[in-house]
Amino acid sequence: MTDFAAISTFNAAGLELYGRRMVVSFHEHWPAEVPLRVYSEGWDFLDCWGPENFNLSAASPWLDDFKARHRHRTFKDFRWDAVRFSHKVAAVCHAARNIDCDVLIWLDGDIVTHANLSIEDLEGLRPRDDEWISWLYRQNMYPECGFYMLDRRHPQHEAMIASFEAMYMQDLLYGLAEYHDSYVLRHVVEAARVPWRSISGKGGETSHPLVNGPLGQWFDHLKGNRKHEGRSRAGDLKVKRQEDYWK
């Protein structure tokens, strides 16, 4: 058993566009005792950086059936693209049940780690007391779920994962206003009234809390077209950062 474990997933195109950089930067800057598991979506296992790797379709009991039921659906933009974000949920639900750790950390495949962080840093971010999840809260919209931490020892952990999974297995998410994973996870947390922790700091007042809050000292999140640009934009920063990466 380890105190912390991290997971991510991306498809073959994502592997080439941003996934390799995520994995390399993880192993360069994260504590060696924190393992990384990558759930692959239709590509061969990574060959030289050593993350534990699972085939996502084989790991998830419901993902392929969900995609088959709903891949015909049209949508206006990412907020209603449930199939795209179902891969992420399938990976989280499998890992939450099967990785023996105290705290499970989700990282989007387009997160870059640009500075060293320690176990003490992770301890400062993890859920505390009766909290189940630490996430990037935003005041005026759903949380940014590119990075979050789940307390696997929380007494409601199994029930929370079952509720999250049921939104997809029973197609319940289609009764919500939006269908992406961040909106669905917020709904599950709020419905259960489970305590949560914001790790956004003042970044919670912005639309890009990772780079504007405490996590920006270690990470960048290449959301949207930033994947092609290679980093977040100067205009994304609403605070003055002192780290070398941001100068």
GUBAMAR-475953 format. One record per residue (C-alpha): x, y, z; residue number from 0; residue in three letters. Coordinates in steps of 0.25 Angstrom, whole numbers. Layout:
N
east,north,up,resi,resn
X,Y,Z,NUM,ALA
...
//
This chain:
247
east,north,up,resi,resn
0,0,0,0,MET
5,14,-3,1,THR
0,27,2,2,ASP
-2,33,-12,3,PHE
-4,28,-26,4,ALA
-7,36,-38,5,ALA
-15,32,-51,6,ILE
-18,37,-65,7,SER
-23,33,-78,8,THR
-22,38,-93,9,PHE
-24,32,-107,10,ASN
-14,30,-118,11,ALA
-15,44,-123,12,ALA
-14,49,-109,13,GLY
-2,41,-106,14,LEU
6,48,-117,15,GLU
0,62,-115,16,LEU
2,63,-100,17,TYR
2,49,-93,18,GLY
17,47,-94,19,ARG
20,60,-89,20,ARG
11,58,-77,21,MET
17,45,-73,22,VAL
32,50,-75,23,VAL
29,62,-67,24,SER
22,54,-56,25,PHE
34,45,-54,26,HIS
44,56,-55,27,GLU
37,64,-44,28,HIS
28,55,-35,29,TRP
33,47,-23,30,PRO
38,34,-27,31,ALA
29,27,-17,32,GLU
16,32,-24,33,VAL
13,22,-35,34,PRO
6,26,-48,35,LEU
-4,17,-55,36,ARG
-8,21,-70,37,VAL
-21,15,-75,38,TYR
-18,13,-90,39,SER
-29,16,-100,40,GLU
-26,8,-113,41,GLY
-11,10,-113,42,TRP
1,1,-110,43,ASP
7,2,-96,44,PHE
17,13,-93,45,LEU
31,7,-95,46,ASP
41,14,-87,47,CYS
36,22,-75,48,TRP
30,11,-67,49,GLY
16,14,-63,50,PRO
7,3,-60,51,GLU
-2,2,-72,52,ASN
-16,-3,-73,53,PHE
-25,-5,-85,54,ASN
-37,4,-82,55,LEU
-48,-4,-89,56,SER
-43,-17,-83,57,ALA
-43,-11,-69,58,ALA
-56,-4,-69,59,SER
-69,-13,-69,60,PRO
-78,-3,-75,61,TRP
-70,7,-83,62,LEU
-72,0,-97,63,ASP
-86,-2,-95,64,ASP
-88,12,-91,65,PHE
-81,17,-103,66,LYS
-89,8,-112,67,ALA
-102,13,-107,68,ARG
-98,28,-109,69,HIS
-88,30,-119,70,ARG
-99,33,-129,71,HIS
-103,46,-121,72,ARG
-100,59,-126,73,THR
-95,71,-117,74,PHE
-93,86,-118,75,LYS
-79,86,-111,76,ASP
-71,78,-100,77,PHE
-81,81,-89,78,ARG
-91,71,-96,79,TRP
-80,61,-101,80,ASP
-83,50,-91,81,ALA
-76,39,-99,82,VAL
-63,47,-99,83,ARG
-62,49,-84,84,PHE
-67,35,-81,85,SER
-53,29,-82,86,HIS
-48,38,-71,87,LYS
-59,33,-62,88,VAL
-57,19,-65,89,ALA
-42,20,-62,90,ALA
-45,27,-48,91,VAL
-56,17,-44,92,CYS
-47,5,-47,93,HIS
-35,11,-40,94,ALA
-43,16,-28,95,ALA
-47,1,-26,96,ARG
-34,-6,-30,97,ASN
-21,3,-26,98,ILE
-17,1,-11,99,ASP
-14,15,-7,100,CYS
-19,25,3,101,ASP
-21,36,-7,102,VAL
-24,34,-22,103,LEU
-20,46,-31,104,ILE
-26,49,-44,105,TRP
-18,56,-54,106,LEU
-23,60,-68,107,ASP
-14,55,-79,108,GLY
-11,70,-83,109,ASP
-5,74,-70,110,ILE
10,77,-70,111,VAL
18,77,-57,112,THR
28,88,-57,113,HIS
34,88,-43,114,ALA
38,78,-33,115,ASN
27,74,-22,116,LEU
29,66,-10,117,SER
20,57,-2,118,ILE
19,68,8,119,GLU
13,77,-3,120,ASP
3,66,-6,121,LEU
-1,64,8,122,GLU
-4,79,8,123,GLY
-14,77,-3,124,LEU
-21,64,1,125,ARG
-35,63,7,126,PRO
-35,65,22,127,ARG
-44,61,33,128,ASP
-57,56,27,129,ASP
-55,61,13,130,GLU
-56,51,2,131,TRP
-50,60,-10,132,ILE
-40,71,-12,133,SER
-43,79,-25,134,TRP
-42,92,-32,135,LEU
-54,99,-28,136,TYR
-59,111,-37,137,ARG
-69,121,-31,138,GLN
-77,123,-43,139,ASN
-77,109,-50,140,MET
-74,94,-48,141,TYR
-61,91,-43,142,PRO
-49,89,-52,143,GLU
-47,74,-51,144,CYS
-33,73,-58,145,GLY
-27,70,-44,146,PHE
-34,64,-32,147,TYR
-31,55,-20,148,MET
-40,45,-14,149,LEU
-39,39,0,150,ASP
-40,24,-2,151,ARG
-41,22,13,152,ARG
-53,31,14,153,HIS
-66,23,20,154,PRO
-74,28,8,155,GLN
-63,25,-3,156,HIS
-70,12,-9,157,GLU
-83,18,-9,158,ALA
-78,31,-16,159,MET
-71,23,-27,160,ILE
-84,14,-29,161,ALA
-92,27,-30,162,SER
-82,33,-40,163,PHE
-82,20,-48,164,GLU
-97,19,-48,165,ALA
-99,32,-55,166,MET
-93,25,-67,167,TYR
-97,11,-65,168,MET
-112,15,-64,169,GLN
-111,27,-73,170,ASP
-115,37,-62,171,LEU
-105,48,-66,172,LEU
-115,51,-78,173,TYR
-124,56,-68,174,GLY
-114,67,-64,175,LEU
-112,81,-71,176,ALA
-98,77,-76,177,GLU
-92,63,-78,178,TYR
-77,65,-76,179,HIS
-70,58,-65,180,ASP
-68,71,-57,181,SER
-83,74,-57,182,TYR
-86,60,-53,183,VAL
-76,59,-42,184,LEU
-81,72,-36,185,ARG
-95,66,-36,186,HIS
-91,53,-30,187,VAL
-84,61,-18,188,VAL
-95,71,-16,189,GLU
-106,60,-16,190,ALA
-98,52,-5,191,ALA
-95,64,3,192,ARG
-81,59,5,193,VAL
-71,69,10,194,PRO
-61,74,0,195,TRP
-48,83,0,196,ARG
-45,94,-10,197,SER
-30,94,-14,198,ILE
-32,106,-23,199,SER
-29,117,-13,200,GLY
-31,131,-20,201,LYS
-31,123,-33,202,GLY
-46,119,-30,203,GLY
-50,133,-34,204,GLU
-45,131,-49,205,THR
-48,121,-60,206,SER
-34,115,-59,207,HIS
-32,112,-45,208,PRO
-20,102,-46,209,LEU
-11,112,-52,210,VAL
-16,124,-43,211,ASN
-16,116,-30,212,GLY
-6,108,-22,213,PRO
-5,97,-32,214,LEU
1,107,-42,215,GLY
14,106,-35,216,GLN
16,92,-40,217,TRP
6,90,-51,218,PHE
1,95,-64,219,ASP
-12,90,-71,220,HIS
-12,91,-86,221,LEU
-27,92,-87,222,LYS
-34,93,-101,223,GLY
-25,99,-112,224,ASN
-14,101,-102,225,ARG
-10,86,-105,226,LYS
-5,91,-118,227,HIS
1,104,-113,228,GLU
9,96,-102,229,GLY
6,104,-90,230,ARG
-5,113,-84,231,SER
-6,127,-89,232,ARG
-1,140,-83,233,ALA
-15,144,-82,234,GLY
-19,132,-74,235,ASP
-11,137,-62,236,LEU
-20,147,-53,237,LYS
-9,146,-42,238,VAL
6,150,-43,239,LYS
13,137,-42,240,ARG
28,136,-37,241,GLN
32,122,-42,242,GLU
42,122,-53,243,ASP
32,114,-63,244,TYR
23,126,-63,245,TRP
33,137,-66,246,LYS
//
